[in-house]
Amino acid sequence: MRNSPRISEEHLRSCLREQYDLTPATLEFLPLGLDYSSAVYHVISEHGTAYLLKVTSRPLYEPQYLVPRYLNEQGITCVVAPFSTRSGTLWTHLEDWTVVVYPFINGESSFIGMLAEQWKTLGTILKRIHQIILPPEGFKPLRQETFDPTEYVRWIRYFEEQLALFESGSTLDRTLHASWVEHRLTIHSKLTSLEKLAGLLQSRTIPYVICHADLHPANLIRDQVGQVFVIDWDEVMLAPKERDFIFVSHPYAQAFFQGYGAVEVDEKVLAYYRLERVLQDLIECARTVWIRDDLGEETKVEAIKLFQGILAEEAAW
């Protein structure tokens, strides 16, 4: 979130004291990330310890906190896990927000700038994660891959049905409308390809592992000595390993797989996930501009640029 959420600093400070026994000396909003439903703060306690405070209005998905804690306790300490509250939970609630506290790691987490050695380190980390066995009781709400494109079909159909309305809307509505119409054939081609692959993959038996499911460089922190930390487990699920290979590409694929080790990549599964990611991003951009009334003009402009950039990149393939 780029703008501070409508939640008072006083309430956040009280929550930290009451739920975490943490008294902030400083609490600074950080205008980071593309998640418009979440916000993060840099907190320094009265004892000088640094923390990352995250608040989100997304529906509670317990595995996003439980799984990284479990992985961290299995010895994969580069997985950043939340701290427990005084009552032993990994999250708490403040008004309509879920509140979580993490250790603060000072480093880089942009989409660009990862070195080959860091990609290799990521491969090593991910291999360890994929080898971890769930506890016998599992994590009951943990999502499992079904290769079901129904939701994407529904959204694309909805936007198509509303195009005339968007054409007569605001300047930003019309700008996105023009881009949608210009690339309509590409959007529908991606959706058709996804549906075909889904039908094929639903009939196959594929091993599932714990997948981060959104493992791009912006969800990795690289500190000043080159260590790599995995953050933001919002989409964690059980799925084929290829779910975590979406962003592994030239020129760093070789380094990544040196760390991960010899592995047979199922190209059809990988193709499905890359198509799915494109459609997810396009739909989210359209929702941001055409559906979300709670977001400002700057955010909507960013969404339009992202929408156009994705389709320009797809056209270049």
HUBELUR-V943951 format. One record per backbone hydrogen bond with DSSP energy under -1.0 kcal/mol. NH is the residue of the N-H (numbers start at 0). CO is the residue of the C=O. If there is no record, write none. Layout:
BEGIN
nh=NH co=CO
nh=NH co=CO
END
This chain:
BEGIN
nh=6 co=4
nh=11 co=7
nh=12 co=8
nh=13 co=9
nh=14 co=10
nh=15 co=11
nh=16 co=12
nh=17 co=13
nh=18 co=14
nh=19 co=15
nh=21 co=15
nh=24 co=43
nh=25 co=43
nh=27 co=41
nh=29 co=39
nh=31 co=29
nh=37 co=34
nh=38 co=54
nh=40 co=52
nh=41 co=27
nh=42 co=50
nh=43 co=25
nh=44 co=48
nh=45 co=22
nh=47 co=44
nh=50 co=42
nh=51 co=101
nh=52 co=40
nh=53 co=99
nh=54 co=38
nh=55 co=97
nh=56 co=36
nh=63 co=60
nh=64 co=61
nh=65 co=61
nh=66 co=62
nh=68 co=64
nh=69 co=65
nh=70 co=66
nh=71 co=67
nh=72 co=68
nh=73 co=69
nh=74 co=71
nh=75 co=70
nh=76 co=74
nh=78 co=75
nh=79 co=229
nh=82 co=100
nh=84 co=88
nh=85 co=18
nh=87 co=84
nh=91 co=98
nh=93 co=96
nh=96 co=93
nh=97 co=55
nh=98 co=91
nh=99 co=53
nh=101 co=51
nh=103 co=49
nh=107 co=221
nh=118 co=114
nh=119 co=115
nh=120 co=116
nh=121 co=117
nh=122 co=118
nh=123 co=119
nh=124 co=120
nh=125 co=121
nh=126 co=122
nh=127 co=123
nh=128 co=124
nh=129 co=125
nh=130 co=126
nh=131 co=128
nh=137 co=134
nh=141 co=138
nh=144 co=237
nh=152 co=148
nh=153 co=149
nh=154 co=150
nh=155 co=151
nh=156 co=152
nh=157 co=153
nh=158 co=154
nh=159 co=155
nh=160 co=156
nh=161 co=157
nh=165 co=161
nh=166 co=162
nh=168 co=165
nh=173 co=169
nh=174 co=170
nh=175 co=171
nh=176 co=172
nh=177 co=173
nh=178 co=174
nh=179 co=175
nh=180 co=176
nh=181 co=177
nh=182 co=178
nh=183 co=180
nh=186 co=182
nh=187 co=183
nh=188 co=184
nh=189 co=185
nh=190 co=186
nh=191 co=187
nh=192 co=188
nh=193 co=189
nh=194 co=190
nh=195 co=191
nh=196 co=192
nh=197 co=193
nh=198 co=194
nh=199 co=195
nh=200 co=196
nh=201 co=197
nh=203 co=200
nh=208 co=238
nh=210 co=236
nh=215 co=213
nh=218 co=215
nh=219 co=216
nh=220 co=228
nh=221 co=107
nh=222 co=226
nh=225 co=222
nh=228 co=220
nh=229 co=77
nh=230 co=218
nh=235 co=232
nh=236 co=210
nh=237 co=142
nh=238 co=208
nh=242 co=239
nh=243 co=240
nh=244 co=241
nh=247 co=244
nh=251 co=248
nh=255 co=251
nh=256 co=252
nh=257 co=253
nh=258 co=254
nh=259 co=255
nh=260 co=256
nh=269 co=265
nh=270 co=266
nh=271 co=267
nh=272 co=268
nh=273 co=269
nh=274 co=270
nh=275 co=271
nh=276 co=272
nh=277 co=273
nh=278 co=274
nh=279 co=275
nh=280 co=276
nh=281 co=277
nh=282 co=278
nh=283 co=279
nh=284 co=280
nh=285 co=281
nh=286 co=282
nh=287 co=283
nh=288 co=284
nh=289 co=285
nh=290 co=286
nh=291 co=286
nh=299 co=295
nh=300 co=296
nh=301 co=297
nh=302 co=298
nh=303 co=299
nh=304 co=300
nh=305 co=301
nh=306 co=302
nh=307 co=303
nh=308 co=304
nh=309 co=305
nh=310 co=306
nh=311 co=307
nh=312 co=308
nh=313 co=309
nh=314 co=310
nh=315 co=311
END
